[in-house]
């Protein structure tokens, strides 16, 4: 971990958490990983004797965003990500600062792109999201927890937008008048889904709701999402 610099996470805190997971082998290096803005993610590499090396992901979950980290868990046998259990048997570690951490096996030979490099990648990401939606089409949504309560409340989001426009704390309102007008003209769309669900005209279903390109990993060999 020599020379490693991280915001608000000390070397000692990382060492404390790493010691709580059932890692095997010799830790070769650890470094910040990815371009996410919510959680703090690190890539760890371990040498496992004559068996070579293994990469793992270690992540501190943002408690300001995910107020109930434990409820975010699940059965790793049913998920794409394979979680590495802590020494106490749980799927997460709570450090001495009260921060929550999770770790899972690094997925090799796959890449997530922040920008579209070729049309095929964008298409395959859409296929992956479609498959995700299809597999969960009959999953009982009422059995899940809201990881961020109200995050997808479009009516509340619209009210927050109106408030931001009114305050204009960054002084940019004058330069985006057309965009603001466009949003205001479509206010009625913000209550469509909520109204349909309350009327029983559409079912409550699991959705991804963050279908951006870099939330899909593209296989380096097959090009599939």
C-alpha positions as CSV (number, residue, x, y, z in Angstrom):
1,X,0.0,0.0,0.0
2,X,3.0,2.2,-0.2
3,X,2.4,5.6,-1.8
4,X,-1.4,5.0,-1.8
5,X,-3.5,8.2,-1.3
6,X,-7.2,8.1,-0.6
7,X,-9.7,10.6,0.5
8,X,-10.9,10.1,4.1
9,X,-9.7,6.5,4.2
10,X,-6.4,5.9,6.1
11,X,-3.9,3.1,5.5
12,X,-4.7,1.9,9.0
13,X,-8.4,1.7,8.3
14,X,-7.8,-0.3,5.2
15,X,-5.5,-2.7,7.0
16,X,-8.1,-3.2,9.7
17,X,-10.8,-4.1,7.2
18,X,-8.6,-6.3,5.1
19,X,-7.7,-8.3,8.2
20,X,-11.4,-9.1,8.8
21,X,-12.0,-10.8,5.5
22,X,-11.1,-14.4,4.7
23,X,-8.4,-13.5,2.2
24,X,-5.6,-16.1,1.5
25,X,-2.1,-15.5,0.3
26,X,0.2,-12.5,0.4
27,X,-1.1,-9.1,-0.4
28,X,1.0,-7.7,-3.3
29,X,-0.8,-4.4,-3.9
30,X,-3.9,-2.4,-3.3
31,X,-5.1,0.6,-5.3
32,X,-8.2,2.7,-5.9
33,X,-10.3,1.2,-8.7
34,X,-13.0,2.4,-11.1
35,X,-14.7,5.7,-11.6
36,X,-17.7,5.5,-9.3
37,X,-18.8,8.5,-7.3
38,X,-20.8,6.8,-4.5
39,X,-18.8,4.0,-2.9
40,X,-15.0,3.8,-2.4
41,X,-13.6,0.8,-4.4
42,X,-10.2,-0.8,-4.3
43,X,-8.5,-3.5,-6.2
44,X,-6.4,-6.0,-4.2
45,X,-3.9,-8.5,-5.6
46,X,-2.9,-11.6,-3.7
47,X,-0.1,-14.1,-4.5
48,X,-1.2,-17.6,-3.6
49,X,2.0,-19.5,-3.6
50,X,2.5,-21.8,-6.6
51,X,-1.1,-21.2,-7.6
52,X,-0.3,-17.8,-9.0
53,X,-2.2,-14.6,-8.1
54,X,-5.8,-13.5,-7.5
55,X,-7.5,-10.1,-7.8
56,X,-10.3,-9.1,-5.5
57,X,-12.5,-6.0,-5.1
58,X,-12.9,-4.3,-1.7
59,X,-15.5,-1.7,-1.4
60,X,-16.7,0.7,1.3
61,X,-20.4,1.4,1.0
62,X,-21.5,5.0,1.3
63,X,-23.7,5.2,4.5
64,X,-24.9,8.7,3.6
65,X,-26.5,7.2,0.5
66,X,-27.3,3.6,1.6
67,X,-28.7,4.1,5.1
68,X,-29.2,0.4,5.7
69,X,-26.2,-1.4,4.1
70,X,-27.1,-4.8,5.5
71,X,-30.4,-4.8,3.7
72,X,-28.5,-4.4,0.4
73,X,-27.1,-7.9,0.7
74,X,-28.4,-11.0,-1.0
75,X,-27.6,-14.6,-1.8
76,X,-24.3,-14.7,-3.7
77,X,-25.3,-18.0,-5.3
78,X,-28.0,-16.2,-7.2
79,X,-26.0,-13.1,-8.1
80,X,-23.4,-12.4,-10.7
81,X,-21.0,-11.0,-8.1
82,X,-19.4,-13.6,-5.8
83,X,-19.0,-12.1,-2.3
84,X,-16.0,-13.0,-0.1
85,X,-17.3,-13.6,3.4
86,X,-15.8,-11.9,6.5
87,X,-14.2,-14.0,9.2
88,X,-17.4,-13.7,11.3
89,X,-19.4,-15.3,8.5
90,X,-21.2,-12.2,7.4
91,X,-21.0,-10.8,3.9
92,X,-19.7,-7.4,5.1
93,X,-17.3,-5.9,7.6
94,X,-18.0,-2.9,9.9
95,X,-14.7,-1.2,10.9
96,X,-14.0,0.7,14.1
97,X,-15.3,3.9,12.5
98,X,-18.7,2.3,11.8
99,X,-18.1,2.1,8.1
100,X,-19.4,-0.8,6.1
101,X,-17.2,-2.8,3.6
102,X,-17.9,-5.6,1.2
103,X,-15.5,-7.6,-1.0
104,X,-16.0,-9.8,-4.0
105,X,-14.0,-11.7,-6.6
106,X,-12.6,-9.6,-9.4
107,X,-14.2,-10.4,-12.7
108,X,-11.4,-10.9,-15.2
109,X,-11.4,-10.4,-19.0
110,X,-14.3,-7.9,-18.9
111,X,-14.4,-4.1,-19.2
112,X,-16.8,-1.4,-18.3
113,X,-16.7,1.7,-20.5
114,X,-17.4,5.3,-19.5
115,X,-17.8,6.2,-23.1
116,X,-19.0,4.3,-26.1
117,X,-16.0,3.0,-28.2
118,X,-18.1,1.2,-30.8
119,X,-21.8,0.8,-31.5
120,X,-21.7,-2.9,-30.7
121,X,-20.8,-2.2,-27.0
122,X,-23.7,0.1,-26.6
123,X,-26.1,-2.4,-28.2
124,X,-24.8,-5.2,-26.0
125,X,-25.3,-3.1,-22.9
126,X,-28.9,-2.7,-23.9
127,X,-29.3,-6.4,-24.4
128,X,-27.8,-7.0,-21.0
129,X,-30.2,-4.6,-19.3
130,X,-33.1,-6.2,-21.3
131,X,-32.0,-9.6,-20.0
132,X,-31.8,-8.3,-16.5
133,X,-35.3,-6.9,-16.8
134,X,-36.7,-10.1,-18.3
135,X,-35.2,-12.3,-15.6
136,X,-36.8,-10.2,-12.8
137,X,-40.1,-9.6,-14.5
138,X,-42.0,-11.8,-12.1
139,X,-39.7,-11.2,-9.0
140,X,-41.8,-10.1,-6.0
141,X,-40.7,-6.5,-5.8
142,X,-42.5,-6.0,-2.5
143,X,-40.0,-8.4,-0.8
144,X,-37.1,-6.0,-1.5
145,X,-35.8,-3.1,0.5
146,X,-35.4,0.5,-0.8
147,X,-31.7,1.0,-0.7
148,X,-32.2,4.8,-1.1
149,X,-35.7,5.8,0.0
150,X,-37.4,8.2,-2.5
151,X,-34.4,8.1,-4.9
152,X,-36.7,7.3,-7.8
153,X,-39.6,9.5,-6.7
154,X,-40.1,11.5,-9.9
155,X,-42.6,13.9,-8.4
156,X,-40.2,14.7,-5.6
157,X,-37.4,15.1,-8.1
158,X,-39.5,17.6,-10.1
159,X,-40.2,19.6,-6.9
160,X,-36.4,19.6,-6.2
161,X,-35.8,20.8,-9.7
162,X,-38.3,23.7,-9.4
163,X,-36.6,24.7,-6.1
164,X,-33.1,24.6,-7.7
165,X,-34.4,26.8,-10.6
166,X,-35.9,29.2,-8.2
167,X,-32.8,29.6,-6.1
168,X,-30.3,29.5,-9.0
169,X,-27.4,29.4,-6.6
170,X,-24.9,28.9,-9.3
171,X,-26.3,31.6,-11.5
172,X,-26.8,29.4,-14.6
173,X,-30.5,29.7,-15.1
174,X,-30.3,32.4,-17.8
175,X,-28.1,30.2,-19.9
176,X,-30.5,27.1,-20.0
177,X,-33.9,28.7,-20.4
178,X,-35.0,26.4,-23.2
179,X,-34.0,23.3,-21.2
180,X,-35.8,24.6,-18.1
181,X,-38.9,25.3,-20.1
182,X,-38.8,21.8,-21.6
183,X,-38.7,20.2,-18.2
184,X,-41.5,22.4,-16.9
185,X,-43.7,21.6,-19.9
186,X,-43.5,17.9,-19.1
187,X,-44.5,18.1,-15.4
188,X,-47.4,15.7,-15.9
189,X,-45.1,12.9,-16.8
190,X,-43.6,12.8,-13.3
191,X,-46.7,11.2,-11.8
192,X,-47.6,8.8,-14.6
193,X,-46.1,5.6,-13.1
194,X,-47.2,6.3,-9.6
195,X,-50.7,6.9,-10.7
196,X,-50.8,3.8,-12.8
197,X,-49.5,1.6,-10.0
198,X,-52.0,3.1,-7.5
199,X,-54.8,2.4,-9.9
200,X,-53.6,-1.2,-10.4
201,X,-53.1,-0.7,-14.1
202,X,-49.5,-1.7,-14.1
203,X,-47.7,-4.1,-11.6
204,X,-44.9,-3.1,-9.2
205,X,-41.8,-4.5,-10.7
206,X,-38.0,-4.6,-10.1
207,X,-36.2,-2.2,-12.5
208,X,-32.5,-1.2,-12.8
209,X,-33.1,2.5,-12.9
210,X,-29.4,3.4,-13.6
211,X,-29.0,1.9,-17.1
212,X,-25.8,3.7,-18.1
213,X,-23.1,2.1,-20.2
214,X,-20.5,1.7,-17.4
215,X,-23.0,-0.3,-15.3
216,X,-22.5,-3.2,-17.7
217,X,-19.3,-5.2,-18.1
218,X,-18.5,-6.2,-21.7
219,X,-16.7,-9.5,-22.1
220,X,-13.3,-8.8,-23.7
221,X,-13.4,-12.0,-25.8
222,X,-17.1,-12.4,-26.8
223,X,-18.1,-8.7,-26.8
224,X,-21.3,-9.7,-24.9
225,X,-22.6,-7.8,-22.0
